[in-house]
Amino acid sequence: MATRLYARPRVLPEARFYLIGALLMMAVLVLGFSMQLVAGRSSFAAPPLVHVHGVLFFGWAVFYVLQTALASTGSLATHRRLGWFAAVWAPAMVVMGIWVTVAMVRRGAVPFVFAPACFLVMNPLNILTFAALTAAGIRMRRQTQYHRRLLFCAMASLTGPGIGRLLPMPLLIPYAAWAVFVVVMLFPLAGAIRDIRTSGRVHPAWWWGMGSIAGAQIAMSLIAYSPVGAALYGFVTFGSPGADVPPLAYPPMPPM
């Protein structure tokens, strides 16, 4: 009897991939940001706005792992009850993510591996892609095969900052953003390959997810280097120190 009461929850075979993927994506974020702290390139002295942003986004990663674990072990009632938090949490992430991006651009504090105009367009597009995939996943919550794949893609779209802190980004200029994009795509691509191996075809949700992430990346390049991107940068930085920073020139590398 005691063995039954304290037995470890069994992960359902069809859900094992999603749980492993969730843990890997969490590991990427933890390792990426931890390495920055250890190397002294980041600290807790950032403005409060940045801390709120960090809590929201890292909190979502924890929430995603928890929800995936609950679904993977058959705890669907708890999974569904907690799922409603996403309806409030994801919009808050969109607002905070765009707010922080604009604040950094206006301060002229864009990471040196990105051109300021690219950073200004890239971050909001990625966040909106995450929001769109999350909303689609929630809307299709009764269609499990769509639901789990769309939310997996949404979580993958958030791993960029962690991946960027693990890659040798200074060596990848001016293709740093594209290098991060390639690694991000490995997560949904792994899901598509798994589908081919198990069912012989790629589920449409993977195409939606990968297409959305790729579309945001392509749109970033097209907008940032266009007159629209220049006008947007001028509007956002007007009257701020960022207005004196050339929108398409890479900031100088900080001293070691």
PyMOL commands that set and color helices and strands:
alter all, ss='L'
color gray80, all
select helices_A, chain A and resi 2-5+13-38+48-72+76-83+86-107+116-139+144-157+160-164+169-172+176-199+204-224+227-237+241-244
alter helices_A, ss='H'
color red, helices_A
deselect
rebuild
show_as cartoon
